[in-house]
Amino acid sequence: MMTSVCPSCGSGKLKYRDQYAACTSCEWAGSRDDVLAIALEADTPDAALAVALQVSQALLYILREKASHGVGQSIVAAGVCDVKDVQALTSLIKAGTLGAHKAILEEAERLGKAAQAAEKDGDN
C-alpha cells in the first residue's frame, strides 16, 4: 500500500489540481511530482495510522541507537546503577528509551491536537 505526504512537513493533507499539489497543513505548494510517495509496511486501510506506526517504530529505533549510550551514562553518573551490573543497566536503559519514546509520542499527539484546535478556531 502506498500513500503520499507533503515534502515539507510530512502531512498527508494534500489537495490536487491538475499537475499541482498543495498541503493544507503548511504553506507548501508545488508539482505533483514533488509529493513524496511512501510504501506502507502495515496492512491497514488507514494510511494515517500506518504512517504513524512507521514513524513510531523509526523513533524507537533511533532512540535505542543514538540515545542509549547517553541514557546509560546518566544512569551510572547519577548512581542509580553500577556500570558493572550489566543486566540492571541494560534494563534501565531500555526503560529510559521506552519512557522517552512514550513521552515524545504523547507530546506530539498533544501538539497535534492543539494545532488542530487552533486551525479550527481560525476557521471560525
C-alpha positions as CSV (number, residue, x, y, z in Angstrom):
1,M,0.0,0.0,0.0
2,M,1.3,3.5,-0.8
3,T,0.4,6.9,0.5
4,S,1.5,10.4,-0.4
5,V,2.8,13.1,2.0
6,C,3.9,16.7,1.9
7,P,7.7,17.0,1.2
8,S,7.9,20.0,3.5
9,C,6.0,18.9,6.7
10,G,5.2,15.2,6.1
11,S,1.4,15.7,6.4
12,G,-0.9,13.6,4.3
13,K,-3.3,16.5,4.0
14,L,-2.8,17.2,0.3
15,K,-5.1,18.7,-2.3
16,Y,-4.5,18.1,-6.0
17,R,-5.4,20.1,-9.1
18,D,-4.2,19.0,-12.5
19,Q,-0.4,18.6,-12.1
20,Y,-0.2,20.7,-8.9
21,A,-0.4,19.7,-5.3
22,A,-0.8,21.8,-2.1
23,C,-0.5,20.9,1.5
24,T,-3.3,22.1,3.8
25,S,-1.1,21.6,6.9
26,C,1.6,24.0,5.9
27,E,2.2,26.5,3.1
28,W,3.9,24.1,0.6
29,A,2.6,24.0,-2.9
30,G,4.3,22.5,-6.0
31,S,4.3,19.9,-8.6
32,R,2.5,16.6,-8.1
33,D,5.9,15.0,-8.9
34,D,7.4,16.6,-5.7
35,V,5.0,14.9,-3.4
36,L,6.6,12.0,-1.5
37,A,5.2,8.5,-2.0
38,I,5.6,6.3,1.0
39,A,5.3,2.5,0.9
40,L,3.3,1.5,4.0
41,E,4.5,-1.6,5.8
42,A,1.4,-2.1,7.9
43,D,-1.5,-3.7,6.1
44,T,-4.3,-1.3,7.1
45,P,-6.8,0.7,5.2
46,D,-6.0,3.7,7.4
47,A,-3.0,5.3,5.8
48,A,-2.5,7.9,8.7
49,L,-2.4,5.1,11.2
50,A,0.1,3.1,9.1
51,V,2.4,6.2,8.7
52,A,2.1,6.9,12.5
53,L,3.1,3.4,13.2
54,Q,6.1,3.6,11.0
55,V,7.2,6.9,12.5
56,S,6.8,5.5,16.0
57,Q,8.9,2.5,15.1
58,A,11.6,4.6,13.5
59,L,11.7,6.9,16.5
60,L,12.1,4.0,18.9
61,Y,14.9,2.6,16.7
62,I,16.7,5.9,16.6
63,L,16.3,6.4,20.4
64,R,17.8,3.0,21.0
65,E,20.7,3.5,18.5
66,K,21.5,7.2,19.4
67,A,20.4,7.8,22.9
68,S,21.1,4.6,24.8
69,H,24.7,5.5,25.4
70,G,23.8,8.8,26.9
71,V,21.0,7.3,29.0
72,G,23.3,4.7,30.3
73,Q,26.0,7.3,31.2
74,S,23.4,9.3,33.0
75,I,22.1,6.4,35.0
76,V,25.7,5.5,36.1
77,A,26.6,9.1,36.8
78,A,23.5,9.6,39.0
79,G,24.5,6.5,41.0
80,V,21.3,4.6,40.1
81,C,23.2,1.6,38.9
82,D,26.9,0.5,38.7
83,V,28.4,0.0,35.3
84,K,29.4,-3.5,36.3
85,D,25.8,-4.6,36.8
86,V,25.2,-5.1,33.1
87,Q,21.8,-6.8,33.4
88,A,20.3,-4.0,35.6
89,L,22.0,-1.3,33.5
90,T,20.6,-2.8,30.3
91,S,17.1,-3.0,31.8
92,L,17.3,0.6,33.0
93,I,18.5,1.9,29.6
94,K,15.6,0.0,27.9
95,A,13.2,1.6,30.4
96,G,14.7,5.0,29.8
97,T,14.4,4.9,26.0
98,L,10.9,3.4,26.1
99,G,9.9,6.1,28.5
100,A,11.3,8.8,26.3
101,H,9.6,7.2,23.3
102,K,6.2,7.3,25.1
103,A,6.7,10.8,26.3
104,I,7.6,12.1,22.8
105,L,4.6,10.4,21.2
106,E,2.2,11.7,23.8
107,E,3.6,15.3,23.4
108,A,3.4,15.0,19.6
109,E,-0.2,14.0,20.0
110,R,-0.9,16.9,22.3
111,L,0.8,19.4,20.0
112,G,-1.2,17.9,17.0
113,K,-4.5,18.3,18.8
114,A,-3.6,21.9,19.9
115,A,-2.7,22.7,16.2
116,Q,-6.0,21.3,15.0
117,A,-7.9,23.2,17.6
118,A,-6.1,26.4,16.7
119,E,-6.8,25.7,13.0
120,K,-10.4,25.1,13.7
121,D,-10.7,28.3,15.8
122,G,-9.0,30.2,12.9
123,D,-11.7,28.9,10.5
124,N,-14.5,30.4,12.6
